[in-house]
């Protein structure tokens, strides 16, 4: 089968070049020193060949995001969801006040878990717009004494994204970047901690990246499981126990690919072009609709509805027949969602737009 | 490069047939209904194609181990090490008594973490034999009121294995099976909970299997992170959040391969043959030594020392040149260790034995 464009929200499309390279060396890894005779999956995480992979991946990520030296990069497991627990367990004592901005379903999950460990203050909520915008920072009700301010930079389900990094002053900004990390350059120094599940812009599911400022380490509370303690992983270069080696390797391939394609400034250009094309198709039509405030439209996840929801199944079936797959909206919201991560080529978005215009003509 | 035999303790050798099959469909997954046009790594975990993979993997594991219906199989992340925390958090309240058998370095890690959450009673220890045996169950000092009895069925570093399943009566037996699961048939009904990191006999690192009896679910303590609560995963068929899809898929391939090769009775025969060959080479020589009590010798991990430790480097270098890699003993104990998991072919062990005999002749 050829020319499948995969709009899955995650696990999601990976760069074809990376997949082909991984395929070529899947049984016999090609190291910088030549073939090693075994698969990456079969290599001890403490072997020289894997240590080289791990070190290069970290260095390339540091280059891509221009991560300052006083930030540790951790390669972990458990997804962003496990970080919902780890963050309060590491950054707040029991009963401490922590500030959360409520922007949708993923923010809500983070809030729900944090409430089990800390005194959560929801300092702003987009509920009044049905989570189709990010609350204006002018109206955030910061706590006087919160340990951190948590944001969900890009809501994968709602397709809502922060318009830049919020200025929280001297407060510690903690952000879930799962569905937007590496989509554009980012000033990491504005954050205390950034975390992201890998399965959108980084690599396969089963890897979670945490980028944390040095001075925030070492304060995990007593009941924090050892493997949820950031200090454990910082001390051991993420090898306190066996890391997800294959996912780490794949992430390294993706980082290296992104660098070769011009880094994150170039990625941003490509992503904006794709997003503009799709939003224009939606906005130029009276058949498709995206509810998100213009300033907060995600360039990664684009939800849209059809004028007549009874046509949803026909749309999905015909799209699939045209090679455009995984367009069904999240089960909680319905409609459609096109996730157009870094690895989605412009041709994929163009093919989707062409299909949408054709479908509208035939059914609108 | 050809004919590399990889004795890594984990991540470890995988069946060549499985790797080749995975390679062939890495870019375009071949489902039972034909090619799907995307990589397994790019598929939503909630897609029909992945749900089919997940369901078949679980069913095949249930068949392989004849797992009774009243046991849940969970596909998790974090390795056995994260389970060291999860077990007391799920099965004991703060201050509850729990019994642990101390058989070596992995048991010790489990004990150390459990002590942070419960009143740990070390009911038996092999310290008096320098952890070269499993303490005789006749001498285990069971607590009257412990919530469970924890064993490390096979010590990966020490090469020490239980000689059968200990009879703990009505007590709940919890066992770390990371380095021996699927090496032979197992009466799962004798256990309350079995856990295993995947990276030895199951698949790539980044997947952890937990097999838990139904009635032990639902008792996690308040401070247990949601993703460490077994009930969370049981309720969601291990898809509360995005699971490590590629590792799960690989595990399914390994399960299916094992079934095709005759199941675990046949695996046991193959493993015993390999282990007997290697132990005979060691025992027939005055140059190599394995310190483990005969009844407790692991058929998966075979540590051995050379009569003269100054020859270790030469042994490792010449072995590597002969295509026999990852034979260095764990950094904490030195010497050699040959891990001969399911996927190590008999020819690999034969090649190692031939090399050992030659090396002894030249240097003994």
Interface residues (C-beta under 8 A of the other chain):
Chain A: X1 X2 X4 X6 X8 X9 X10 X11 X12 X13 X14 X16 X19 X20 X22 X23 X26 X27 X28 X34 X35 X36 X37 X38 X39 X41 X42 X43 X44 X45 X46 X47 X77 X78 X79 X80 X81 X82 X84 X85 X86 X89 X113 X116 X117 X197 X199 X203 X204 X205 X206 X207 X222 X223 X225 X226 X227 X228 X240 X241 X242 X243 X244 X245 X246 X247 X250 X323 X325 X326 X331
Chain B: X1 X2 X4 X6 X8 X9 X10 X11 X12 X13 X14 X16 X19 X20 X22 X23 X26 X27 X28 X34 X35 X36 X37 X38 X39 X41 X42 X43 X44 X45 X46 X47 X77 X78 X79 X80 X81 X82 X84 X85 X86 X89 X113 X116 X117 X197 X199 X203 X204 X205 X206 X207 X222 X223 X225 X226 X227 X228 X240 X241 X242 X243 X244 X245 X246 X247 X250 X323 X325 X326 X331
